[in-house]
């Protein structure tokens, strides 16, 4: 099912990436190198695959991983594959697909992407797309308003992985077996695994602001220190909808430190501790 999940993710982000692609193409056509900044390794993989399918003639694609330097030379095998000159003898521009990479010295135009969660369509759209891509569209009637509400909460708090599993389980228990109670128990179980989210916690703190209760919750987590800095980076970058440059300024950390903390936020799934994201104006 992992192959289906990856194919599903590629499909649902394709439309959004096609919109972003127009900006990248405009720079590439003027022979600028382009660096696409991905806040997670998973999104980096999706973007790389998307570019390999859609821009094979526009530029050389170089994936740059965590802490690597974007201007480092490719190894000999990779260079031989990607460095063929364009028509007329000129070398094609380079497209760096970066995750927490050091861009100094690469001379590329940087384009920042939001988190994978921010690139996703609505939960209802994702359910329909997932069922169709998995060949399960005959079970669409299993997803009534209550089930959709539960699934949206799982997507907002738990992320794509649990959402993907939950859609398949509802299709099986309700659509195939007609067992509503089993489906409800499954969905409630997924949600009950999560700690009390920080959104609820902060609403209970009396004014003037006290951090005591917040820290009491944090120290009970498996990785309290990492969770705190990751959650702070996630909040400023994703919840305030600012650029990485602006988030770095607000938090008074370097861009590379911010990217490292955002990667940590993805690994620890800190998005589960926040309520639904604010809609953009």
ABEGO torsion letter per residue (X at the ends): XAAAAAAAAAAAAAAAAAAAAAAAAAAAAAGBBBBBBBABAAAAAAAAAAAAAAAAAABBBBBBBBGBBAABBBBAAAAAAAABBBBGGBBBBBBBBBBGBBABGAGBBBBBBBBAAAABBBAAAAAAAAAAAAGAAAAAAABBAAAAAAAAAAAAAAEAAAAAAAAAAAAAAAAAAGBAAAAAAAAAAAAAABBBBAAAAAAABBOBBBAAAAAAAAAABABAAAAAAAAAAAAAAAAAGBBAAAAAAAAGBBAAAAAAAAAAAAAAGAAAABBBBBBBX
